[in-house]
């Protein structure tokens, strides 16, 4: 149990760090354009290496954020005694919904 608690704590810290970086990138990017992005914005931004770097950072960190959130759900359910190691992520999400966890 202690190992699960420590892993959960570490993954929560990692999740919050990814979120912080995403928020920073959005704030930095909002100096140049507004959200949501239009197709014209994307065409323009693809030509700006600084903007492209920020967009790439957001996409990468978002994928890491999702991956870490999946780990957090699995660790949480393992801590609760659920067998979640061998099930698909969609089943973990369904379990979270059944438990009333906010996933949207």
PAVEX-403052 format. One record per atom (N, C-alpha, C): residue in one letter; x, y, z. Coordinates in steps of 0.2 Angstrom, whole numbers, padded with zeros to 4 digits, always signed. Atoms other than C-alpha are relative to their C-alpha. Layout:
% residues N
AXYZ ...
This chain:
% residues 104
X+0004-0006+0000 X+0000+0000+0000 X+0004+0006+0000 X-0004-0006+0000 X+0014+0012+0004 X+0003+0002-0007 X-0003+0000+0007 X+0022+0009-0013 X-0005+0004-0005 X+0005-0003+0004 X+0005+0013-0021 X-0001+0008+0001 X+0001-0007-0002 X+0003+0029-0011 X+0006+0005-0003 X-0006-0004+0003 X+0021+0035-0016 X-0001+0001-0007 X+0000+0000+0007 X+0018+0031-0034 X-0006+0005-0002 X+0006-0004+0001 X+0001+0040-0033 X+0002+0007+0001 X-0002-0006-0002 X+0009+0055-0025 X+0005+0003-0006 X-0005-0002+0005 X+0023+0056-0038 X-0003+0001-0007 X+0004-0001+0006 X+0011+0054-0053 X-0004+0006+0001 X+0004-0006-0001 X+0000+0068-0046 X+0004+0006-0001 X-0005-0005+0001 X+0015+0079-0045 X+0002+0001-0007 X-0002-0001+0008 X+0020+0075-0063 X-0006+0003-0004 X+0006-0002+0003 X+0002+0078-0068 X-0001+0008+0000 X+0000-0007-0002 X+0002+0095-0060 X+0005+0004-0004 X-0006-0003+0004 X+0019+0099-0068 X-0002+0001-0008 X+0002+0000+0007 X+0012+0095-0085 X-0005+0005-0001 X+0005-0004+0000 X-0003+0105-0082 X+0003+0008+0000 X-0003-0006+0000 X+0008+0120-0077 X+0003+0002-0006 X-0003-0001+0007 X+0018+0119-0093 X-0005+0002-0005 X+0005-0001+0005 X+0003+0118-0104 X-0003+0007+0002 X+0003-0006-0001 X-0005+0133-0095 X+0005+0006-0002 X-0005-0005+0002 X+0011+0143-0097 X+0001+0001-0008 X+0000+0000+0008 X+0012+0138-0116 X-0006+0004-0003 X+0006-0004+0002 X-0006+0144-0118 X+0000+0007+0001 X-0001-0007-0002 X-0003+0160-0109 X+0005+0004-0005 X-0005-0003+0004 X+0013+0163-0119 X-0003+0001-0008 X+0002+0000+0006 X+0004+0159-0135 X-0006+0005-0001 X+0005-0005+0000 X-0011+0170-0131 X+0002+0007-0002 X-0003-0007+0001 X+0000+0185-0133 X+0000+0001-0008 X+0000-0001+0007 X+0000+0181-0152 X-0006-0002-0004 X+0006+0002+0004 X-0017+0174-0156 X-0005-0002+0006 X+0005+0002-0005 X-0034+0170-0147 X-0002-0007-0001 X+0003+0007+0001 X-0042+0153-0144 X-0007+0000+0000 X-0003+0006+0004 X-0050+0143-0151 X+0004+0003-0006 X-0004-0001+0006 X-0038+0143-0166 X-0005-0001-0006 X+0004+0001+0006 X-0046+0145-0183 X+0005-0003-0005 X-0004+0003+0005 X-0039+0137-0199 X+0005+0005-0002 X-0004-0005+0002 X-0032+0154-0204 X+0006+0001+0005 X-0005-0001-0005 X-0023+0155-0187 X+0006-0006-0001 X-0005+0005+0001 X-0015+0138-0190 X+0005+0001-0006 X-0004-0001+0006 X-0009+0142-0207 X+0006+0005+0002 X-0005-0005-0002 X-0001+0158-0200 X+0005-0002+0005 X-0004+0002-0005 X+0006+0150-0185 X+0005-0006-0002 X-0004+0006+0003 X+0014+0135-0195 X+0007+0004-0003 X-0006-0004+0003 X+0026+0149-0203 X+0004+0003+0006 X-0003-0004-0005 X+0031+0156-0186 X+0003-0006+0005 X-0003+0006-0004 X+0044+0144-0178 X-0001+0001+0008 X+0002+0000-0008 X+0041+0151-0160 X-0007-0002+0001 X+0007+0003-0002 X+0023+0148-0161 X-0001-0007-0002 X+0000+0007+0001 X+0026+0131-0169 X+0003-0004+0006 X-0003+0003-0006 X+0037+0127-0154 X-0005+0000+0006 X+0004+0000-0005 X+0024+0132-0142 X-0006-0005-0001 X+0005+0005+0002 X+0010+0122-0151 X+0002-0007+0001 X-0003+0007-0001 X+0021+0107-0151 X+0001-0002+0007 X-0001+0001-0007 X+0025+0109-0133 X-0007-0002+0003 X+0007+0001-0003 X+0006+0110-0129 X-0002-0007-0002 X+0003+0007+0002 X+0002+0094-0139 X+0004-0005+0003 X-0004+0005-0003 X+0017+0084-0132 X-0002+0000+0008 X+0001+0000-0007 X+0013+0090-0114 X-0007-0003+0001 X+0007+0002+0000 X-0006+0086-0117 X+0000-0008+0000 X+0000+0007+0000 X-0002+0068-0122 X+0003-0003+0006 X-0003+0002-0006 X+0009+0066-0107 X-0005+0001+0006 X+0005-0001-0005 X-0005+0073-0096 X-0005-0005+0000 X+0005+0006+0001 X-0017+0060-0103 X+0003-0006+0003 X-0004+0006-0002 X-0004+0046-0100 X+0000+0000+0008 X-0001-0001-0007 X-0001+0052-0082 X-0007-0001+0003 X+0007+0001-0003 X-0020+0053-0078 X-0002-0007+0000 X+0002+0008+0000 X-0022+0035-0084 X+0004-0003+0005 X-0004+0003-0005 X-0008+0030-0072 X-0004+0002+0007 X+0003-0002-0006 X-0017+0040-0058 X-0006-0004+0001 X+0006+0004-0001 X-0033+0031-0061 X+0001-0007+0002 X-0002+0007-0002 X-0025+0014-0061 X+0002-0001+0007 X-0002+0000-0007 X-0016+0018-0045 X-0005+0001+0005 X+0005-0001-0004 X-0031+0024-0037 X-0004-0006+0001 X+0004+0006-0001 X-0041+0009-0041 X+0003-0006+0003 X-0004+0006-0004 X-0027-0003-0036 X+0000+0001+0007 X+0001-0001-0007 X-0027+0006-0020 X-0006-0002+0003 X+0006+0002-0003 X-0045+0003-0018 X-0002-0007-0001 X+0000+0007+0001 X-0042-0015-0022 X-0003-0003-0006 X+0002+0002+0007 X-0048-0016-0040 X+0006-0003-0004 X-0005+0003+0004 X-0039-0027-0052 X-0001+0004-0007 X+0000-0004+0006 X-0035-0014-0066 X+0006-0001-0004 X-0006+0000+0003 X-0018-0019-0072 X-0001-0003-0007 X+0000+0004+0007 X-0024-0030-0087 X-0006+0003-0004 X+0006-0002+0003 X-0040-0020-0092 X+0002+0006-0005 X-0001-0006+0004 X-0041-0007-0106 X-0002+0006+0003 X+0001-0006-0003 X-0041+0011-0103 X-0007+0002+0000 X+0008-0001+0000 X-0059+0013-0108 X-0003-0003+0005 X+0004+0003-0006 X-0064+0001-0095 X+0002+0003+0007 X-0002-0004-0006 X-0054+0011-0082 X-0004+0006+0000 X+0004-0007+0001 X-0063+0027-0088 X-0008-0002+0002 X+0007+0002-0002 X-0080+0017-0087 X-0001-0001+0008 X+0000+0001-0007 X-0075+0012-0069 X+0000+0007+0004 X+0000-0007-0003 X-0071+0030-0065 X-0007+0003+0000 X+0007-0003+0000 X-0088+0036-0071 X-0005-0004+0004 X+0004+0004-0005 X-0097+0022-0061 X+0001+0002+0007 X-0002-0002-0007 X-0088+0028-0046 X-0001+0008+0001 X+0001-0007-0001 X-0093+0046-0049 X+0006+0005-0001 X-0006-0005+0001 X-0076+0053-0053 X-0001+0004-0006 X+0000-0004+0005 X-0075+0068-0063 X+0005-0001-0006 X-0005+0002+0005 X-0067+0063-0080 X-0001+0005-0006 X+0002-0004+0006 X-0075+0076-0092 X+0004+0006+0000 
